[in-house]
């Protein structure tokens, strides 16, 4: 009797760049970076200025996404470039930046349906922050 091999599994399709990375992938990459740095979650939380180690666990499980300043601090503490900390997190932030850029452009085009939405008000705030302070104010 001859043995026939099982049919080959199809290869996973390449990730779609338009699809945001999953939180679980981001968390796993952050955890891997911490482990490579040789730090425990408790030590990492103290170095990150967090009072509770649960925040680190929430980032590492993907329950929460760390803020951009925290991600930069993580990269420094874990001794890696921010893009190496988590490529998926970098892609997430790139998507957020692109979204905010689109919001600002819509606001600048004076789209009345957009201006009074939460994103429109946020775009207005961002534009105001970019403008230099006027004399006498």
DRENDREN-800838 format. One record per residue (C-alpha): residue in three letters; y, x, z. Coordinates in nm, 3 decimals. Layout:
BEGIN
<r><type>ALA</type><north>Y</north><east>X</east><up>Z</up></r>
...
END
This chain:
BEGIN
<r><type>UNK</type><north>0.000</north><east>0.000</east><up>0.000</up></r>
<r><type>UNK</type><north>0.336</north><east>0.140</east><up>-0.098</up></r>
<r><type>UNK</type><north>0.644</north><east>0.100</east><up>0.112</up></r>
<r><type>UNK</type><north>0.953</north><east>-0.034</east><up>-0.062</up></r>
<r><type>UNK</type><north>1.286</north><east>0.059</east><up>0.092</up></r>
<r><type>UNK</type><north>1.517</north><east>-0.224</east><up>0.197</up></r>
<r><type>UNK</type><north>1.796</north><east>-0.307</east><up>-0.045</up></r>
<r><type>UNK</type><north>2.103</north><east>-0.091</east><up>-0.006</up></r>
<r><type>UNK</type><north>2.391</north><east>-0.242</east><up>0.184</up></r>
<r><type>UNK</type><north>2.711</north><east>-0.275</east><up>-0.015</up></r>
<r><type>UNK</type><north>2.985</north><east>-0.036</east><up>0.088</up></r>
<r><type>UNK</type><north>3.264</north><east>-0.179</east><up>0.297</up></r>
<r><type>UNK</type><north>3.566</north><east>-0.252</east><up>0.084</up></r>
<r><type>UNK</type><north>3.861</north><east>-0.017</east><up>0.140</up></r>
<r><type>UNK</type><north>4.113</north><east>-0.150</east><up>0.392</up></r>
<r><type>UNK</type><north>4.394</north><east>-0.353</east><up>0.244</up></r>
<r><type>UNK</type><north>4.725</north><east>-0.177</east><up>0.320</up></r>
<r><type>UNK</type><north>4.895</north><east>-0.517</east><up>0.347</up></r>
<r><type>UNK</type><north>4.657</north><east>-0.624</east><up>0.624</up></r>
<r><type>UNK</type><north>4.775</north><east>-0.517</east><up>0.969</up></r>
<r><type>UNK</type><north>4.528</north><east>-0.304</east><up>1.165</up></r>
<r><type>UNK</type><north>4.332</north><east>-0.478</east><up>1.436</up></r>
<r><type>UNK</type><north>4.433</north><east>-0.431</east><up>1.797</up></r>
<r><type>UNK</type><north>4.081</north><east>-0.315</east><up>1.880</up></r>
<r><type>UNK</type><north>4.110</north><east>-0.029</east><up>1.629</up></r>
<r><type>UNK</type><north>4.449</north><east>0.073</east><up>1.768</up></r>
<r><type>UNK</type><north>4.312</north><east>0.065</east><up>2.123</up></r>
<r><type>UNK</type><north>4.004</north><east>0.270</east><up>2.034</up></r>
<r><type>UNK</type><north>4.219</north><east>0.535</east><up>1.867</up></r>
<r><type>UNK</type><north>4.451</north><east>0.557</east><up>2.168</up></r>
<r><type>UNK</type><north>4.152</north><east>0.591</east><up>2.401</up></r>
<r><type>UNK</type><north>4.001</north><east>0.862</east><up>2.180</up></r>
<r><type>UNK</type><north>4.329</north><east>1.059</east><up>2.188</up></r>
<r><type>UNK</type><north>4.338</north><east>1.039</east><up>2.568</up></r>
<r><type>UNK</type><north>3.978</north><east>1.156</east><up>2.595</up></r>
<r><type>UNK</type><north>4.039</north><east>1.445</east><up>2.352</up></r>
<r><type>UNK</type><north>4.332</north><east>1.549</east><up>2.573</up></r>
<r><type>UNK</type><north>4.090</north><east>1.553</east><up>2.867</up></r>
<r><type>UNK</type><north>4.286</north><east>1.306</east><up>3.078</up></r>
<r><type>UNK</type><north>4.158</north><east>1.021</east><up>3.289</up></r>
<r><type>UNK</type><north>4.323</north><east>0.681</east><up>3.258</up></r>
<r><type>UNK</type><north>4.463</north><east>0.722</east><up>3.611</up></r>
<r><type>UNK</type><north>4.627</north><east>1.057</east><up>3.529</up></r>
<r><type>UNK</type><north>4.757</north><east>0.924</east><up>3.197</up></r>
<r><type>UNK</type><north>4.914</north><east>0.622</east><up>3.366</up></r>
<r><type>UNK</type><north>5.096</north><east>0.847</east><up>3.616</up></r>
<r><type>UNK</type><north>5.218</north><east>1.081</east><up>3.340</up></r>
<r><type>UNK</type><north>5.340</north><east>0.778</east><up>3.143</up></r>
<r><type>UNK</type><north>5.531</north><east>0.654</east><up>3.448</up></r>
<r><type>UNK</type><north>5.319</north><east>0.342</east><up>3.482</up></r>
<r><type>UNK</type><north>5.258</north><east>0.209</east><up>3.832</up></r>
<r><type>UNK</type><north>4.932</north><east>0.042</east><up>3.735</up></r>
<r><type>UNK</type><north>4.641</north><east>0.196</east><up>3.545</up></r>
<r><type>UNK</type><north>4.564</north><east>-0.151</east><up>3.406</up></r>
<r><type>UNK</type><north>4.842</north><east>-0.106</east><up>3.148</up></r>
<r><type>UNK</type><north>4.662</north><east>0.196</east><up>3.003</up></r>
<r><type>UNK</type><north>4.337</north><east>-0.001</east><up>2.992</up></r>
<r><type>UNK</type><north>4.514</north><east>-0.292</east><up>2.820</up></r>
<r><type>UNK</type><north>4.648</north><east>-0.056</east><up>2.551</up></r>
<r><type>UNK</type><north>4.306</north><east>0.104</east><up>2.508</up></r>
<r><type>UNK</type><north>4.123</north><east>-0.226</east><up>2.469</up></r>
<r><type>UNK</type><north>4.382</north><east>-0.359</east><up>2.226</up></r>
<r><type>UNK</type><north>4.485</north><east>-0.637</east><up>2.460</up></r>
<r><type>UNK</type><north>4.841</north><east>-0.504</east><up>2.433</up></r>
<r><type>UNK</type><north>5.022</north><east>-0.279</east><up>2.185</up></r>
<r><type>UNK</type><north>5.231</north><east>-0.004</east><up>2.347</up></r>
<r><type>UNK</type><north>5.602</north><east>-0.003</east><up>2.270</up></r>
<r><type>UNK</type><north>5.727</north><east>0.262</east><up>2.030</up></r>
<r><type>UNK</type><north>5.885</north><east>0.476</east><up>2.307</up></r>
<r><type>UNK</type><north>5.560</north><east>0.461</east><up>2.509</up></r>
<r><type>UNK</type><north>5.358</north><east>0.558</east><up>2.200</up></r>
<r><type>UNK</type><north>5.583</north><east>0.862</east><up>2.148</up></r>
<r><type>UNK</type><north>5.541</north><east>0.955</east><up>2.513</up></r>
<r><type>UNK</type><north>5.162</north><east>0.918</east><up>2.479</up></r>
<r><type>UNK</type><north>5.159</north><east>1.152</east><up>2.180</up></r>
<r><type>UNK</type><north>5.354</north><east>1.412</east><up>2.376</up></r>
<r><type>UNK</type><north>5.129</north><east>1.384</east><up>2.683</up></r>
<r><type>UNK</type><north>4.809</north><east>1.382</east><up>2.474</up></r>
<r><type>UNK</type><north>4.941</north><east>1.685</east><up>2.278</up></r>
<r><type>UNK</type><north>4.920</north><east>1.533</east><up>1.931</up></r>
<r><type>UNK</type><north>5.151</north><east>1.417</east><up>1.655</up></r>
<r><type>UNK</type><north>5.238</north><east>1.045</east><up>1.681</up></r>
<r><type>UNK</type><north>5.053</north><east>0.980</east><up>1.353</up></r>
<r><type>UNK</type><north>4.742</north><east>1.147</east><up>1.500</up></r>
<r><type>UNK</type><north>4.762</north><east>0.941</east><up>1.819</up></r>
<r><type>UNK</type><north>4.660</north><east>0.635</east><up>1.621</up></r>
<r><type>UNK</type><north>4.695</north><east>0.607</east><up>1.244</up></r>
<r><type>UNK</type><north>4.647</north><east>0.232</east><up>1.285</up></r>
<r><type>UNK</type><north>4.936</north><east>0.217</east><up>1.533</up></r>
<r><type>UNK</type><north>5.156</north><east>0.410</east><up>1.289</up></r>
<r><type>UNK</type><north>5.066</north><east>0.155</east><up>1.020</up></r>
<r><type>UNK</type><north>5.149</north><east>-0.126</east><up>1.265</up></r>
<r><type>UNK</type><north>5.494</north><east>0.020</east><up>1.335</up></r>
<r><type>UNK</type><north>5.553</north><east>0.083</east><up>0.962</up></r>
<r><type>UNK</type><north>5.487</north><east>-0.288</east><up>0.906</up></r>
<r><type>UNK</type><north>5.726</north><east>-0.383</east><up>1.184</up></r>
<r><type>UNK</type><north>5.999</north><east>-0.161</east><up>1.037</up></r>
<r><type>UNK</type><north>5.944</north><east>-0.310</east><up>0.691</up></r>
<r><type>UNK</type><north>5.970</north><east>-0.662</east><up>0.836</up></r>
<r><type>UNK</type><north>6.294</north><east>-0.582</east><up>1.017</up></r>
<r><type>UNK</type><north>6.435</north><east>-0.424</east><up>0.701</up></r>
<r><type>UNK</type><north>6.354</north><east>-0.743</east><up>0.508</up></r>
<r><type>UNK</type><north>6.521</north><east>-0.950</east><up>0.781</up></r>
<r><type>UNK</type><north>6.838</north><east>-0.740</east><up>0.761</up></r>
<r><type>UNK</type><north>6.848</north><east>-0.771</east><up>0.382</up></r>
<r><type>UNK</type><north>6.809</north><east>-1.150</east><up>0.403</up></r>
<r><type>UNK</type><north>7.088</north><east>-1.162</east><up>0.659</up></r>
<r><type>UNK</type><north>7.315</north><east>-0.948</east><up>0.440</up></r>
<r><type>UNK</type><north>7.253</north><east>-1.183</east><up>0.147</up></r>
<r><type>UNK</type><north>7.391</north><east>-1.457</east><up>0.370</up></r>
<r><type>UNK</type><north>7.085</north><east>-1.680</east><up>0.349</up></r>
<r><type>UNK</type><north>7.209</north><east>-1.976</east><up>0.557</up></r>
<r><type>UNK</type><north>6.856</north><east>-2.100</east><up>0.628</up></r>
<r><type>UNK</type><north>6.770</north><east>-1.761</east><up>0.773</up></r>
<r><type>UNK</type><north>7.079</north><east>-1.676</east><up>0.977</up></r>
<r><type>UNK</type><north>7.013</north><east>-1.921</east><up>1.260</up></r>
<r><type>UNK</type><north>6.646</north><east>-1.835</east><up>1.307</up></r>
<r><type>UNK</type><north>6.537</north><east>-1.594</east><up>1.584</up></r>
<r><type>UNK</type><north>6.474</north><east>-1.322</east><up>1.324</up></r>
<r><type>UNK</type><north>6.815</north><east>-1.387</east><up>1.168</up></r>
<r><type>UNK</type><north>6.988</north><east>-1.348</east><up>1.504</up></r>
<r><type>UNK</type><north>6.790</north><east>-1.029</east><up>1.567</up></r>
<r><type>UNK</type><north>6.897</north><east>-0.893</east><up>1.226</up></r>
<r><type>UNK</type><north>7.259</north><east>-0.974</east><up>1.311</up></r>
<r><type>UNK</type><north>7.225</north><east>-0.784</east><up>1.639</up></r>
<r><type>UNK</type><north>7.072</north><east>-0.483</east><up>1.459</up></r>
<r><type>UNK</type><north>7.356</north><east>-0.478</east><up>1.206</up></r>
<r><type>UNK</type><north>7.616</north><east>-0.495</east><up>1.484</up></r>
<r><type>UNK</type><north>7.449</north><east>-0.197</east><up>1.656</up></r>
<r><type>UNK</type><north>7.474</north><east>0.010</east><up>1.338</up></r>
<r><type>UNK</type><north>7.848</north><east>-0.046</east><up>1.292</up></r>
<r><type>UNK</type><north>8.081</north><east>0.213</east><up>1.449</up></r>
<r><type>UNK</type><north>8.299</north><east>0.096</east><up>1.737</up></r>
<r><type>UNK</type><north>8.650</north><east>-0.003</east><up>1.622</up></r>
<r><type>UNK</type><north>8.960</north><east>0.157</east><up>1.769</up></r>
<r><type>UNK</type><north>9.120</north><east>-0.039</east><up>2.053</up></r>
<r><type>UNK</type><north>8.805</north><east>-0.228</east><up>2.157</up></r>
END
